Amino acid sequence: MPKNYLHIWPRGKYMMIALPNQDKTWTVTLFMPHPIFLSLDTPGALLDFFKKNYPDAIALIGKEKLIHDYFNNKALPMISVKCSPYHVGSTSLLLGDAAHAMVPFYGQGMNCGMEDCVVLDEIMDQHDDDLEKVLPAYSKHRNPDAEAIVDLAMYNYIEMRDLVNSRLFLLRKKWDDFLNRILPKKWIPLYTMVTFSRERYHLCIAKKKWQDNIVGKLVKVFGVVGVAIGVLFTKTEAVHALSASFLAHLNSLVGKTLAAAAR
Ligand SMILES: Cc1cc2nc3c(=O)[nH]c(=O)nc-3n(C[C@H](O)[C@H](O)[C@H](O)COP(=O)(O)OP(=O)(O)OC[C@H]3O[C@@H](n4cnc5c(N)ncnc54)[C@H](O)[C@@H]3O)c2cc1C
């Protein structure tokens, strides 16, 4: 497999991922509902399951190693924590996983913990380091964001294990890329907002909802009017030169989105 990539085998209700290590090995993890783990209780059952779901992985991992590792590692539950407030009086405060442990699928657990420190520092500045004011203000300010990233991390599990197989979902990603290219400051895809900006997590969710709404409307409007205008515009030579590739891209995106939505 290509090095330095996260590889995913999405299978609807479950998935396997391979994370690259610095020594060019891989750490492979199987995520699935506990009853499925319990049902794979013999080497034969495990191999049958892999032959059906991850046939290419058997050769990559090796039969012996697969059986050895599977039966020597206990399946563990994944935990999310939501709690409020994070402080006790003016003396104690929970930061990081203790306040908001999340499933690991957004790669934000550590980032969020570090951002906790930045936010706390900002609030300490606002209240001249008066902990009686700082700690309640921190709890109030941080809670909607911590809960939002816990939800986003779980959402990304569904995206990774299932949605990436959906044509409609992939087309929506193309819409995001397209709108981001023409409106780079206004239209920022959810993953980019969450991962590469200081946008508050709960506002990322609100903006994604707004974007979903707009894309839904755009697909309908462009589907009817845009294609007709495209045909008219492409008749004009000068405009054609400027707009042909733009319109072709747009028309194909709209057509594919409508076709996928109809399916
Ligand atoms: C598989 C996986 C992948 C991840 N990938 C990413 C990623 O790509 N990006 C990212 O940002 N985050 C990622 N994370 C999340 C990240 O690892 C955690 O969010 C981060 O380590 C939390 O840091 P923390 O200091 O809050 O808690 P911890 O790292 O859990 O530190 C708490 C410490 O407190 C100690 N402790 C506990 N009880 C006591 C006690 N009573 N007395 C003294 N010490 C105690 C523990 O031993 C531990 O050392 C991932 C997590 C997992 C499990």
The ligand as a MOL file (V3000), in Angstrom:
LIG
                    3D

  0  0  0     0  0            999 V3000
M  V30 BEGIN CTAB
M  V30 COUNTS 53 58 0 0 0
M  V30 BEGIN ATOM
M  V30 1 C -6.3820 5.7810 18.6660 0
M  V30 2 C -6.3130 7.2510 18.9950 0
M  V30 3 C -5.9430 8.1630 18.0280 0
M  V30 4 C -5.8990 9.5170 18.3010 0
M  V30 5 N -5.5320 10.3840 17.3130 0
M  V30 6 C -5.4740 11.6940 17.5630 0
M  V30 7 C -5.0880 12.6180 16.5450 0
M  V30 8 O -4.7950 12.2360 15.4180 0
M  V30 9 N -5.0810 13.9470 16.8440 0
M  V30 10 C -5.3970 14.4030 18.0830 0
M  V30 11 O -5.3870 15.6270 18.2870 0
M  V30 12 N -5.7530 13.5450 19.0830 0
M  V30 13 C -5.7890 12.2120 18.8590 0
M  V30 14 N -6.1410 11.3450 19.8590 0
M  V30 15 C -6.5590 11.8650 21.1470 0
M  V30 16 C -5.3990 12.2360 22.0820 0
M  V30 17 O -4.5310 11.1380 22.2380 0
M  V30 18 C -6.0090 12.6350 23.4320 0
M  V30 19 O -7.0410 13.5630 23.2250 0
M  V30 20 C -4.9580 13.2780 24.3250 0
M  V30 21 O -3.9260 12.3640 24.5780 0
M  V30 22 C -5.6060 13.7020 25.6380 0
M  V30 23 O -4.6440 14.3030 26.4390 0
M  V30 24 P -4.9530 14.5580 27.9530 0
M  V30 25 O -3.7090 15.1340 28.5180 0
M  V30 26 O -6.2170 15.3180 28.1070 0
M  V30 27 O -5.2670 13.1170 28.5930 0
M  V30 28 P -4.2940 11.8550 28.6900 0
M  V30 29 O -3.3610 11.7990 27.5380 0
M  V30 30 O -5.2020 10.6890 28.9530 0
M  V30 31 O -3.4230 12.1820 29.9680 0
M  V30 32 C -3.9180 11.9890 31.2590 0
M  V30 33 C -2.7490 11.5390 32.1190 0
M  V30 34 O -3.1680 11.5200 33.4580 0
M  V30 35 C -2.6460 10.3460 34.0640 0
M  V30 36 N -3.4900 10.0430 35.2400 0
M  V30 37 C -4.7370 9.5030 35.2330 0
M  V30 38 N -5.1720 9.3740 36.4820 0
M  V30 39 C -4.2150 9.8590 37.2890 0
M  V30 40 C -4.0900 10.0190 38.6880 0
M  V30 41 N -5.0790 9.6610 39.5190 0
M  V30 42 N -2.9760 10.5520 39.1810 0
M  V30 43 C -1.9620 10.9450 38.3510 0
M  V30 44 N -2.0340 10.8280 37.0060 0
M  V30 45 C -3.1320 10.2920 36.4920 0
M  V30 46 C -2.7130 9.3060 32.9920 0
M  V30 47 O -1.8290 8.2480 33.2490 0
M  V30 48 C -2.2890 10.1210 31.7710 0
M  V30 49 O -0.8980 10.1480 31.6040 0
M  V30 50 C -6.2130 9.9770 19.5980 0
M  V30 51 C -6.5640 9.0520 20.6010 0
M  V30 52 C -6.6220 7.7080 20.3050 0
M  V30 53 C -7.0030 6.7510 21.4090 0
M  V30 END ATOM
M  V30 BEGIN BOND
M  V30 1 1 1 2
M  V30 2 1 2 3
M  V30 3 2 2 52
M  V30 4 2 3 4
M  V30 5 1 4 5
M  V30 6 1 4 50
M  V30 7 2 5 6
M  V30 8 1 6 7
M  V30 9 1 6 13
M  V30 10 2 7 8
M  V30 11 1 7 9
M  V30 12 1 9 10
M  V30 13 2 10 11
M  V30 14 1 10 12
M  V30 15 2 12 13
M  V30 16 1 13 14
M  V30 17 1 14 15
M  V30 18 1 14 50
M  V30 19 1 15 16
M  V30 20 1 16 17
M  V30 21 1 16 18
M  V30 22 1 18 19
M  V30 23 1 18 20
M  V30 24 1 20 21
M  V30 25 1 20 22
M  V30 26 1 22 23
M  V30 27 1 23 24
M  V30 28 2 24 25
M  V30 29 1 24 26
M  V30 30 1 24 27
M  V30 31 1 27 28
M  V30 32 2 28 29
M  V30 33 1 28 30
M  V30 34 1 28 31
M  V30 35 1 31 32
M  V30 36 1 32 33
M  V30 37 1 33 34
M  V30 38 1 33 48
M  V30 39 1 34 35
M  V30 40 1 35 36
M  V30 41 1 35 46
M  V30 42 1 36 37
M  V30 43 1 36 45
M  V30 44 2 37 38
M  V30 45 1 38 39
M  V30 46 1 39 40
M  V30 47 2 39 45
M  V30 48 1 40 41
M  V30 49 2 40 42
M  V30 50 1 42 43
M  V30 51 2 43 44
M  V30 52 1 44 45
M  V30 53 1 46 47
M  V30 54 1 46 48
M  V30 55 1 48 49
M  V30 56 2 50 51
M  V30 57 1 51 52
M  V30 58 1 52 53
M  V30 END BOND
M  V30 END CTAB
M  END
